[in-house]
Amino acid sequence: MSLKYKILEKIKNSISSKSFFHPKLYLDNKINFLDIGSIGDLKWPITTVENKYINIIKFDAQYIDDEIETKDQYNNLLWGAEEEKEFYINKGSETSSLFQPNFALLKYYPNVERFKPVSSKKIKTTTLNDIITENTNCDFLKLDVQGSELEVLKGAELKLSDNLVGIEIEVSFAEIYLQQPLFSNIDIYLRDKFNLQLWDLNSQYFLFKNINNSRFNNKGRLMWADALYLRPIEDIEKWIDKFDYKTAKQKILSLIGITTLYGYNDYIFTLLQQDKVSQLFNLDELNCLKFMLKKNSTLFKIKLLNRILFFLFSSLANIFRPVHNNFSYGNSNLGTRKYLKYFFKQ
């Protein structure tokens, strides 16, 4: 085996899901993942997780009965209460929403046609509080429902506010849909009602249409982002006091698993130093967790101390920064595991 092949295999294995989770701990403590707005494929980093370590439950209003393949897929339209709502089905199915598009804003940007409504229908909404049973264990929520995120959270507060270790949620900084809640509303709600704090943003920028943007700029207006929220370390011990021993242990393992996926090894290291957290595990289990942490540490630590080199590499990277659909620009993924992500299966 050549040295080049050995290095590539080592890099690939370092970001493989096989190195994320220790089977001794996670085969009996799967992460329960709720994917709301699940039309389309899952995104990194959840796609790197082997099925034996995670339970994925999917919700989307656009599923029809013959598309539902498993018992873990639901075609419910989620909201903050049970109501009859008008659901707008747009040309681009991913833009369909309970809110009407804001064409006064969108008309300035390319591909506005995908927001054009082609039909609408009255649908009775429901809430996660009504769907989730008392014994259902939920750990992580991915929420992307085109403007309805805050209402879905309101309809989940009773069952999920104490149970979730984190959330990945789409937030808007501009009114893409008429009267939709914006980032500030969602951020305040998550901090106040779920005691989750913002950890990272994958920001997306829109460029104006009918302009040769290479003559002006390659970064437009901040429009929306995927936001990652996690449990704050300073409140962890008070949080796990709400659970019995078995549940508290499972929650901490789920929290470690999620932060492992997103690459926050400093979080895990600090978490394991908390007395009440470490007391949940025996010595053998703590060694397993430390082994996971070691395997998931950054493979290469490159420090560019020379400011000139840093400037040159940054400038070169900006030249080749991708622009999606000729109008939308985004940063990398959420979390710190961003190296070489394009070379392996997402």
HELIX and SHEET records of a PDB file:
HELIX    1   1 LEU A    3  SER A   14  1                                  12    
HELIX    2   2 SER A   17  SER A   19  5                                   3    
HELIX    3   3 PRO A   23  TYR A   26  1                                   4    
HELIX    4   4 ILE A   46  THR A   48  5                                   3    
HELIX    5   5 ASN A   51  TYR A   53  5                                   3    
HELIX    6   6 ASP A   65  GLU A   67  5                                   3    
HELIX    7   7 SER A   93  THR A   95  5                                   3    
HELIX    8   8 PHE A  103  LEU A  106  1                                   4    
HELIX    9   9 VAL A  112  PHE A  115  5                                   4    
HELIX   10  10 LEU A  128  ILE A  131  1                                   4    
HELIX   11  11 GLU A  149  LYS A  154  1                                   6    
HELIX   12  12 GLU A  157  LEU A  160  1                                   4    
HELIX   13  13 PHE A  183  LYS A  193  1                                  11    
HELIX   14  14 ASN A  213  ARG A  215  5                                   3    
HELIX   15  15 ILE A  233  ASP A  235  5                                   3    
HELIX   16  16 ILE A  236  ILE A  240  1                                   5    
HELIX   17  17 TYR A  245  TYR A  262  1                                  18    
HELIX   18  18 ASN A  265  LEU A  271  1                                   7    
HELIX   19  19 ASP A  275  SER A  278  1                                   4    
HELIX   20  20 LEU A  283  LYS A  295  1                                  13    
HELIX   21  21 ARG A  307  ILE A  319  1                                  13    
HELIX   22  22 LYS A  341  PHE A  343  5                                   3    
SHEET    1   A 9 GLN A  73  TYR A  74  0                                        
SHEET    2   A 9 ILE A  54  PHE A  59  1                                        
SHEET    3   A 9 ILE A  31  ILE A  36  1                                        
SHEET    4   A 9 PHE A 140  LEU A 143  1                                        
SHEET    5   A 9 GLY A 166  SER A 172  1                                        
SHEET    6   A 9 ARG A 221  LEU A 230 -1                                        
SHEET    7   A 9 GLN A 197  PHE A 206 -1                                        
SHEET    8   A 9 SER A 328  GLY A 330 -1                                        
SHEET    9   A 9 VAL A 323  HIS A 324 -1                                        
SHEET    1   B 2 GLU A  84  ASN A  90  0                                        
SHEET    2   B 2 PRO A 117  LYS A 124 -1                                        
END                                                                             
